[in-house]
Amino acid sequence: MTGRGAGRGLGAVHAEWTKLRTLPSTWWLLLAVVALTVAAGAMVTAALSAGDCPDPAACHEDTVKLSLTGVWLGQGAVVVLAVLAMSGEYGTGTIRTTLAAEPGRVRVLAAKALVVCGLTVAAGAVGVVGSLFAGRELLAADGFPVPGLMAGATLRAAAGSVLYLALAALVGLGVATALRDTAAAATTALALFYALPLLAGLLADPDWRERAEELTPSTAGLAIQATVHPERLPIGPWAGIGVLGGYAAAALLAGALVLRSRDA
């Protein structure tokens, strides 16, 4: 039974991989993840090198975090990719065929999560590495101290940014599984990452604003990128990723419950 279950699991993963790789939107969105991440990070870093810091040698800017600014934009493409991986099947009705071929609904969701995460990690890694290299070139050209790519804080920020994108994808997948509608799922998931931080920043009371930022998925999760004075942030780097992981787990749990309890 164990071997049979493993075989069915691999079959489900292969089926989901086949479906996603044959959709043109998948590759366009993955390209957007890389392009947005690198381009936005380069633009922000170039703005710093243009004169925001008069004495580059004494500059205390978090240049690693600046180079990785584009992750904030890239997450949008990741979320849309994850949403389409599930809601697209409901829109076309092919979810019935999927569940007929694989009655284990949680297995279907797990297979989708694995494939979406794999693609996200691959694209995210390319985007993050490209951003760091572009940032180094721009900073070095203007005499700024260049962060070592193998430094502990830089590695944590880079790996954490890729992990951040993977967790953002899981949030999108879970929301899409629960809501089943592309527009509703994309709007809800994107609001969590873009609108919620804006609302948190509008709170007048500093204590309430800080508490809200500790619980906001993007603000908390992106704390992983801080390499200069991370102790001054509302939440620590790994604790922030933990908050985002909690959102991902809650979204997937809600999606799994809806998937098991409702007809396709």
N, C-alpha and C positions, 0 to 999 in steps of 0.2 A: 504493500500500500504506500509505503514511503517513497519507493522509486516511481510508482505510478503518479503520485502527487507531484513529485519533482518534475516528472516529464510533462505533466499538464501545465505546471507553472512555467516551464521553459517554452512550451507551445504558446501560452498566452502572451508571454513577453515577445516572442517572435511575431505573433499576429499584430500586436500593437506597434511594433517597430515597422512592420510592413505597411501598416495603414498610415503612420505618420510620415515615413520617408517618401511616400508616393504623393503627398500633398504639397503642391508648390508653395503654399503659405508657410509651411514649416521652415523651408530653407530661406525664404525671404525674411521671416521673423528672426531666425538665428543670425542671419547676416546683419539685421538691424541691431541685435544685441551687441555684436562686435563693433559695428560702425558707430553706434551711439556712445558706447562706453569709451572707445578710444578718442573719438572726435571731441566729445564734451570735456573729457579730462585734459586733452591737449589745449583746448581753448582756454580753460580756466588757468592752467599752468602758464600758458603764454601771457595771459593778462598779468599774472604776478611778475613774470620776468620783464614785462614792459615798464615797470617802475613802481609797483606797489610797495616795494621794500627797498629803500634808498641804499642800504648797506647790506649787500647779499651775504657777506661773511658773517654778519651778526643777525641775520634773519631768523626769527623763531617760528616762522610759518610751518605748519605741518604739510610739507611738500608731498609726502606720500598720500595723505588724504586728498590733497588737491588733485593729484594725478588720477585718483580713483573716483573723482566726482561723477564721471559718466555712468557709474553703476546705478546712480539714482534714476537716470533716464533709461538705461538698459533694462531695468526691472519691468518697465511697462511692456516691452516686447515679450519678455519672459512670461509675464502674467497672461497676456493675450494668447500666446502659444499654448499654455497649459489649459486655459479655458476652452480653446477650440478643440483640444485633444478629446475632451469629453462632450461638450455641448454641441459640437459639430455633428456628432453621431445622433443626438436627439433631434437636431434640426433636419437631418436627412432621413431619419427613421432606421438607419443601419444599426442602431443600438439593439434592435430586436434580433437581428442576425448575430450580433456579437454575443448576446446572452443566450441565444439558442445553441451556439457552438461551444460556449463556455458557461455553463449554468452557475459556476461559482462566482458570484457577483463581487465578493471582496477580492477574489483572485484577479478579476478583470481590473478592478481599481488599483490593486497593487502593481499589476503589470504596466498599466498606464503611468503610474507614478514612477516606476523604475525607468521606463523609456524616456519620459519627459525630463526626469532628473539627469539622466545620462547625457542627453542632448544639451541641456542647460549648462551642465558642468563643462562640457567640451567647449561650447561657445563662450561661456563666461571666462574660462581659463585663458582662451585666446585674447579676449577683450581686456582682461585684467593685466596680463603680461604685456600686451601691446601698449596699454596706458602707462605702465610703469617705465617702459623703455622710451616712449615718446616724452614722458615727463623728464626723465634723466637727460635726454638730449637738449631739451629746451632750457632746463635749469643750468646745465653745464655751459651752454653757449653764453649765458649772461653772468657767469661767475658765481652761481649759487652753490652751496654745499650739496653734493649729490648723495642721496641716501644709498647705502649698500643694499643691493637686492637680496643678499643672503642674511642681512641683519634680522634678528629675532622679531622685532616689532614690524618690520616690513613684510616678512614672511607671514606673520599672523594677519596683517591687514590684507595681504593678497589672497591667502587661502580662505580667510574669513569672508572676503567679498564674493568669492565663488560659492561658498556655502550659503551666503545670504541670498544669492540669486536662485540657488536650488530650493531653498525654503520658500522663497517668494513664489516659485513655480508650484510648489505643493499647496500653498494657500489658494492660488488660482484654480488648481485642479479640484480641490475640495469644495470650493464655492460653486464651481460649475456643476459638480456632481449633485450638490444639494439643490441648486436652483434650476438646472436643466435648460436654461434659456441663455443664449449667447450674450444678448444685450444686457440682461439683468445681471448675469454673472460677471461680465467684464466691468460693468459700471460699479458693482459692489466691491470687487477685488481691487480695482484701481483706486477707488475712493479710500480704501483702507491704507494704501501706500502713499497717496498724494493729498487727498482732502483732509484726512484725519490729522496729519501733522500740522497743517495750516490752522485747523480749528484749535488744536492744543496750544499753538503759539499765540492765539488770540485771547487766551485766558488772562485776566488782569492780575490775579493773585499769583505772585512768583512761586509760592509753595505748590499751589494747585497746578500751575503750568509745568513745574518740574515733575510732579507726580504723573501728569498726563504724558509727558515726553518719555517717562520710564516705561509706559504701557503702550506707546504707539509703535506699531510694528517696524516702520521704516526708520524712525528716529532712534529707537532702541537698537535695532539690528545693525544700522550703519555705524554705531559706536565701535564696531570691530575694526574700523579703518583708522582709528586714532592712534598715532604714534608719538605725539607730543602732548604731555600732560593729560593722559586719559583719566586721571583721577579727578579732573575738574568737570568731567561730563556728568550729566544727571544719572547715568548708569554705566557700569563697567563694560568693556568690550565683550567678554564672554557671557556676562549676565544679559546683555542686550540681545545677543544671538539666541540665548535661551528663551527670551520673551517671544522673538519671532518664531522659534521652534514650537512654542506653545500655541501660537496662532495656527501654524501649519497642522499640528496634531489635532486641534479643535476642528479645523475646516475639514480635514480628512475623515475624522470621526463622524461629523455631521453628514458628510457626503455618503459614507458607508452605510449609515443608518437609513438614509433616504433610499439609497440604491437597493437595500435589502427589503425594505418595507413597501415599496411602491412598484407597480407594474411599469414595464418599459413603455 
